[in-house]
Amino acid sequence: MDPIKTEIVVIGAGPGGYAAAFYAADKGKKVILVEREKRLGGVCLNRGCIPSKALLHASGLINEAKESEHRGITFGAPTINLEKLRAWKESILTKLSQGISFLAQKRGVQVLQGKAYFEGSQSLRVESEQGQQFIQFEKAIIAVGSKPALPKAFDLGNPRVMTSTEALQLEEIPNDLLVVGGGYIGMELGTAYASLGSKVVVVEALDSILMGADADLTLPVMRYAKKAFREVRLKTKVAKMSTVGKQIKVVIDTGTEQKEELYDRVLVSVGRVPNCDDMGLENTKVERDEKGFIKVNERQETSDPAICAIGDIAGGVMLAHKAAKEARIAVECLLGEASAFENIIIPAVVFTEPEVAWCGLTEAEAKAKGIAIEVAKFPWAASGRAMTYDRTEGLTKLIVEPETERILGVGITGHGAGELIAEGVLAVEMGATVRDLAETVHPHPTLSETMMECAEMFFGHATHALARKKAE
């Protein structure tokens, strides 16, 4: 069989891969997109961002219904039809995946379904149920992503020990659920299952949940978790797991003692590992780091001149929007344009209750690096719109460079924080000052006003809150 020839081949059809393929096609290049799964979209669409947010929205309605009693609106106890809930979730994933396939077709991107294996720096073998196909390419972009880590000690071969992949399949609502890891995946899925009726225990080895976010931003999440979950245990590890009948026996290590507990299911969310084993990278000049991620420079270039890597497989923060940005940079670099991943602000959003979002420099990072900053905060208890939502636990926070009054970072905790953080990203990216933000009129009554009023707090004249007077 003669090989298919193309200018660019993209391996992996997640948010980084299909963004790269589409952008290259828009730039006039002949592109082949290789995906080992039948449905396009990668982890984000099929087993991550989208299904988890669908689940969080659906389960959150249960909490909203309960909370409405004090407003004079009372609902009966919810009845959960798991089969219908799964079908609704799957319908979203199907529609989105079909949309990506449609866009690929209209752009002239050829999609090959199968497992990619490098036979050289410019040749690829694609293995599928229908047989093998060979591709000769000028340039390649690797975007094969990552998968949930499952340490050997926890891999019992028992479906009751889940990663995020299995948890999002919603096979059942366990009565007792242990979540190992208090990062964003563990806290998000713990929140969803608690709303659906599970008694959730979270164990986290570190002394805080949601490491990476400032402590004042995660405090409302911790308060909610202590009410909604059975327990949140910090500085605690799981020493051992074993199967006992229809349950999982877990040995919990608190540092001072070990105790045995039984759970119906266990969710292991202790990080992610790269997906690039067994794809023939040894037949190229691509190098990997000690954790198995592909080494890239600021132009997303690997050690092989013909190959770039983007997204989770290239390490760093594992976020879909980071992969999509890297996709553009990689394509531009392959086309000889001046482009680099430098000084780019990547926001982070955790869809817990309440949501947490931040971008740019955090207060904790500034302290660790010895960077002089000023901090302004606006409490949502002073927001009329937050009161109408019954979500006054929120906080908006600005990290400011003292001399220039330039905004270096923004943090938000509260209802819809993920929708609000983009304004913070824009402010940091554009080098906006606090005065720029303070003098930008925001609509009333909205949560977006908290951005403006936080900036006004910096100057000591926020309308709806008392603030220190800033020396002229």
C-alpha positions in Angstrom: 0.0 0.0 0.0 1.4 3.4 -1.0 1.8 5.8 1.9 -0.5 8.9 2.2 1.5 12.1 1.8 0.6 15.2 3.8 2.2 18.4 4.9 1.2 18.2 8.6 0.0 15.2 10.6 -1.6 15.8 14.0 -1.8 12.9 16.4 -4.6 13.2 18.9 -8.0 14.9 18.4 -8.4 16.5 21.8 -8.8 20.3 22.3 -5.1 20.8 21.4 -5.0 18.4 18.5 -8.1 19.4 16.6 -7.4 23.1 17.2 -3.9 22.6 15.6 -5.4 20.6 12.7 -8.1 23.2 12.0 -5.7 26.2 12.3 -3.2 24.5 10.0 -6.0 23.8 7.5 -7.2 27.4 7.8 -3.6 28.4 6.9 -3.8 26.4 3.7 -1.9 23.3 4.7 -2.9 19.7 3.9 -3.6 18.1 7.2 -4.3 14.6 8.5 -5.7 14.2 12.0 -5.1 10.8 13.6 -7.3 9.7 16.6 -7.3 6.3 18.2 -10.8 6.6 19.5 -14.0 6.5 17.4 -15.3 9.8 18.8 -13.3 13.0 18.4 -12.7 15.5 21.3 -10.2 13.7 23.5 -10.3 13.4 27.2 -11.7 16.9 27.7 -14.9 16.2 25.7 -15.4 12.5 26.4 -14.0 11.8 29.9 -13.2 15.1 31.5 -14.2 18.8 31.3 -17.5 18.5 29.5 -19.1 15.4 31.2 -17.9 16.6 34.6 -19.5 20.0 34.2 -22.7 18.4 32.9 -22.7 16.2 36.0 -22.0 19.2 38.3 -24.8 21.2 36.8 -27.3 18.4 37.1 -26.4 17.5 40.6 -26.2 21.1 41.7 -29.9 21.5 40.9 -30.6 19.1 43.8 -28.8 21.5 46.2 -30.6 24.5 44.7 -34.0 22.8 45.2 -33.1 22.1 48.9 -31.9 25.7 49.5 -35.1 27.2 48.0 -37.1 26.2 51.1 -36.1 29.3 53.0 -37.2 31.5 50.0 -40.7 30.1 50.3 -40.3 27.6 47.5 -40.4 23.9 48.5 -39.8 20.9 46.3 -40.3 17.3 47.0 -37.4 14.8 47.4 -35.6 14.3 44.1 -35.9 11.0 42.2 -32.7 10.2 40.3 -32.9 8.1 37.1 -29.3 7.3 36.5 -30.0 5.8 33.1 -31.7 9.0 31.9 -28.9 11.2 33.5 -26.3 9.1 31.6 -28.2 9.4 28.4 -28.5 13.2 28.7 -24.8 13.5 29.4 -23.9 11.2 26.4 -26.2 13.3 24.1 -24.0 16.4 24.8 -20.8 14.5 24.1 -22.2 13.1 20.9 -23.4 16.5 19.6 -20.0 18.1 20.4 -18.0 15.3 18.8 -20.2 15.4 15.7 -19.6 19.1 15.5 -15.8 18.6 15.5 -16.2 15.9 12.8 -18.3 18.3 10.7 -15.7 21.1 11.1 -12.9 18.7 10.1 -14.8 17.7 7.0 -15.6 21.2 5.9 -12.0 22.3 6.4 -10.7 19.4 4.3 -8.9 17.8 7.3 -8.6 14.0 6.7 -9.4 12.1 9.9 -7.9 8.6 10.3 -9.1 6.4 13.2 -6.4 4.3 14.7 -3.3 4.1 16.8 -0.3 6.1 15.6 3.2 4.7 15.7 6.3 6.6 14.5 8.5 4.6 12.1 10.8 7.6 11.7 10.9 11.3 12.0 8.7 11.8 9.0 6.8 8.5 8.7 3.9 7.2 10.6 2.0 3.9 10.8 -1.7 4.0 11.8 -3.1 0.7 13.1 -6.8 0.1 13.2 -9.3 -2.8 13.0 -9.4 -2.3 9.2 -5.6 -2.8 8.9 -2.6 -0.5 8.6 -2.1 2.8 6.8 1.1 4.6 6.3 1.7 8.4 6.3 4.6 10.4 5.0 4.6 13.9 6.5 6.7 17.0 6.5 5.8 18.0 10.1 4.0 16.4 13.0 2.3 17.7 16.1 1.9 15.3 18.9 -1.2 16.0 21.1 -2.0 12.6 22.6 -2.7 14.0 26.1 -2.6 12.2 29.5 -4.6 9.7 31.5 -5.4 9.4 35.2 -2.6 8.0 37.4 -3.5 4.8 39.2 -0.7 3.8 41.5 0.0 0.0 41.6 -1.0 -0.2 45.2 -4.5 1.0 44.3 -4.9 -1.0 41.1 -6.8 -4.0 42.4 -8.5 -4.9 39.1 -11.7 -4.1 40.9 -14.2 -1.7 39.2 -15.1 -0.3 42.6 -11.7 1.5 42.6 -12.3 4.3 40.0 -10.4 7.0 38.3 -12.2 10.1 37.0 -12.9 8.1 33.8 -15.1 5.5 35.6 -16.6 8.0 38.0 -18.0 10.0 35.1 -19.7 6.8 33.7 -22.1 7.0 36.6 -22.6 3.3 37.1 -24.1 3.8 40.5 -24.4 6.3 43.3 -22.3 4.7 46.1 -23.5 5.1 49.7 -19.9 5.5 51.0 -17.4 7.1 48.7 -13.7 7.7 49.4 -11.9 10.3 47.3 -8.1 10.0 47.4 -6.7 13.4 46.5 -8.1 16.9 47.3 -7.1 18.5 43.9 -9.6 19.9 41.5 -10.7 16.6 40.0 -11.3 15.0 43.4 -13.1 18.0 44.8 -15.3 18.5 41.7 -16.4 14.9 41.5 -16.7 14.7 45.3 -19.1 17.7 45.1 -21.2 16.0 42.4 -21.5 12.7 44.1 -22.3 14.3 47.5 -25.1 16.2 45.8 -26.4 12.9 44.3 -26.5 11.4 47.8 -23.1 9.8 48.5 -21.4 10.2 51.9 -18.1 11.4 50.7 -14.8 11.3 52.6 -11.8 13.2 51.0 -8.2 12.4 52.1 -5.4 14.7 51.0 -1.7 14.1 51.8 -0.9 17.8 51.8 -2.1 20.4 54.4 -4.6 22.1 52.0 -7.0 21.3 49.2 -6.7 22.8 45.7 -3.0 23.4 45.9 -2.0 26.3 43.6 -4.8 28.6 44.6 -4.4 31.1 47.4 -5.7 30.0 50.8 -8.3 32.8 51.1 -9.8 31.6 47.8 -10.1 28.0 48.8 -11.5 28.7 52.3 -15.2 29.0 51.1 -14.7 25.7 49.3 -13.4 24.0 52.4 -16.4 25.4 54.4 -18.8 24.0 51.9 -17.1 20.6 51.8 -17.1 20.3 55.6 -20.9 20.6 55.4 -21.6 18.6 52.2 -19.1 15.8 52.7 -18.9 13.4 55.6 -15.3 14.5 56.2 -12.3 16.2 54.7 -9.0 14.9 56.1 -5.8 16.8 55.4 -2.2 15.4 56.0 -3.7 11.9 55.5 -2.7 9.1 53.2 -4.1 5.8 52.0 -1.5 3.1 52.9 -3.3 0.1 51.4 -6.4 -1.1 49.6 -8.0 -4.5 49.3 -11.2 -6.1 48.2 -13.6 -7.3 50.9 -16.8 -8.7 49.4 -18.6 -5.9 47.7 -16.6 -3.2 49.4 -13.1 -1.8 49.4 -11.1 -2.0 52.6 -8.8 1.0 53.0 -6.0 1.5 55.5 -5.9 5.2 56.4 -2.6 6.6 57.6 -3.0 9.9 59.6 0.7 10.1 60.4 0.1 9.1 64.0 -2.0 6.1 63.5 -3.4 3.7 60.9 -7.1 2.5 60.8 -9.2 0.4 58.5 -12.4 1.6 56.9 -14.8 0.1 54.4 -16.2 2.0 51.3 -18.6 1.0 48.5 -16.3 2.8 46.0 -13.0 4.6 45.9 -12.1 7.5 43.5 -8.4 7.8 43.0 -7.5 11.3 41.8 -3.8 11.8 42.4 -2.6 13.3 39.2 -2.2 12.3 35.5 0.5 10.6 33.5 1.5 11.0 29.8 0.0 9.0 27.0 3.0 8.6 24.7 4.2 5.1 25.6 4.3 2.6 22.7 4.0 5.1 19.9 7.5 4.7 18.4 9.1 7.9 19.8 12.4 6.0 20.1 12.4 6.0 16.3 12.6 9.8 16.3 14.8 12.3 18.0 12.1 13.3 20.5 13.3 13.4 24.1 11.2 12.8 27.3 11.7 14.0 30.8 12.0 11.8 33.9 8.2 11.7 34.3 7.7 10.7 30.6 6.5 14.0 29.3 7.8 15.2 25.9 10.4 17.9 26.3 9.6 21.1 24.3 10.9 24.6 24.1 8.9 27.9 24.1 8.0 27.3 20.5 6.5 23.8 21.3 9.4 22.2 19.3 10.8 18.9 20.4 14.4 17.7 20.0 13.3 16.5 16.5 13.1 19.3 14.0 10.1 17.7 12.3 8.0 17.2 15.4 6.2 19.6 17.9 4.2 18.6 21.0 1.4 20.4 22.7 -1.0 20.0 25.6 -0.8 17.6 28.4 1.9 15.5 26.7 4.2 18.5 26.8 3.8 18.8 30.6 3.0 21.9 32.6 -0.5 22.7 33.7 -2.9 20.3 32.2 -5.7 22.5 30.9 -7.6 22.3 27.6 -7.3 26.0 26.9 -3.5 25.9 27.4 -3.4 23.1 24.8 -5.5 25.1 22.4 -3.1 28.1 22.8 -0.1 25.9 22.3 -1.7 24.5 19.1 -1.7 27.9 17.5 1.9 28.5 18.5 3.0 25.2 17.2 1.3 25.7 13.8 2.7 29.2 13.5 6.2 27.9 14.3 5.9 25.1 11.7 5.0 27.8 9.2 8.1 29.8 10.0 6.3 32.6 11.9 7.7 34.3 15.0 5.6 32.8 17.8 6.4 31.5 21.3 4.7 30.5 24.6 6.1 33.4 26.6 4.3 35.6 29.1 1.0 34.0 28.3 -1.6 34.2 31.0 -3.4 30.8 31.5 -6.4 31.0 33.8 -7.4 28.1 36.1 -10.9 27.3 37.1 -12.1 24.8 39.6 -15.8 24.0 39.4 -16.4 23.3 43.0 -19.1 24.8 45.2 -18.3 27.7 45.1 -16.2 27.9 42.0 -12.6 29.1 42.2 -10.7 30.9 39.4 -7.4 32.7 39.2 -4.9 34.0 36.7 -1.5 35.6 36.6 0.5 36.0 39.8 -1.0 34.6 43.1 -0.3 36.0 46.5 1.4 32.7 47.6 3.7 32.8 44.5 4.6 36.4 45.2 5.5 35.6 48.8 7.5 32.5 47.7 9.5 34.5 45.1 9.9 37.6 47.2 7.9 39.8 44.8 6.6 43.1 46.3 2.8 43.3 45.8 -0.3 45.0 47.1 -3.5 43.1 47.5 -7.1 44.4 47.2 -10.1 42.3 48.1 -13.9 42.8 47.7 -16.2 40.6 49.8 -19.3 39.3 48.0 -21.3 39.9 51.1 -21.4 43.5 49.9 -22.7 42.5 46.4 -26.5 42.8 45.9 -26.4 40.4 43.0 -24.6 37.8 45.2 -27.3 38.2 47.7 -30.0 37.4 45.1 -28.2 34.2 44.3 -27.7 33.4 48.1 -24.0 33.2 47.3 -22.4 35.8 49.5 -19.4 33.6 50.5 -17.5 34.8 47.4 -14.4 37.0 47.2 -12.8 39.0 44.4 -9.0 39.7 44.7 -6.5 41.7 42.8 -2.7 41.3 43.0 -1.1 44.7 42.2 2.4 45.9 41.4 3.0 48.7 43.9 5.0 51.2 41.8 3.0 51.0 38.5 -0.3 49.9 40.0 -0.4 47.3 37.2 -2.6 44.3 37.8 -0.4 41.2 38.0 -3.0 38.6 39.1 -6.7 38.1 39.7 -8.5 35.6 42.0 -12.2 35.0 42.3 -14.2 32.6 44.5 -17.9 32.5 44.1 -20.9 31.6 42.0 -19.8 31.7 38.3 -16.2 32.6 39.0 -15.2 30.7 35.9 -17.3 33.0 33.8 -15.9 36.1 35.4 -12.1 35.3 35.3 -11.8 36.1 31.6 -11.9 39.8 32.4 -9.0 39.3 34.8 -7.1 37.5 32.1 -7.7 40.4 29.7 -6.6 42.9 32.4 -3.3 41.1 33.1 -2.6 40.4 29.4 -3.1 44.0 28.4 -1.1 45.4 31.3 -4.1 47.2 32.7 -3.8 49.2 35.9 -6.1 49.2 38.9 -7.4 52.6 37.8 -8.3 51.2 34.3 -10.4 48.6 36.0 -11.9 51.0 38.6 -12.9 53.5 35.9 -14.5 50.9 33.6 -18.3 51.0 34.2 -19.7 47.6 35.0 -23.5 46.8 34.8 -25.6 46.7 37.9 -26.7 44.4 39.4 -24.1 41.8 38.4 -21.3 39.8 39.9 -19.0 41.5 37.4 -19.3 44.6 39.5 -17.1 43.0 42.1 -14.2 43.4 39.8 -14.7 47.2 39.5 -15.4 47.5 43.2 -12.3 45.5 44.1 -10.3 48.0 42.1 -12.0 50.8 43.9 -11.2 49.2 47.2 -7.5 49.6 46.3 -8.0 53.3 46.2 -10.2 53.4 49.3 -13.5 54.5 47.8 -15.6 51.4 46.9 -19.2 52.3 47.0 -20.6 49.2 48.7 -17.8 48.5 51.2 -15.5 50.3 53.6 -11.8 50.3 52.5 -8.6 51.7 53.8 -7.7 55.1 52.4 -4.8 54.9 50.0 -2.2 57.6 50.6 -1.9 60.0 47.7 
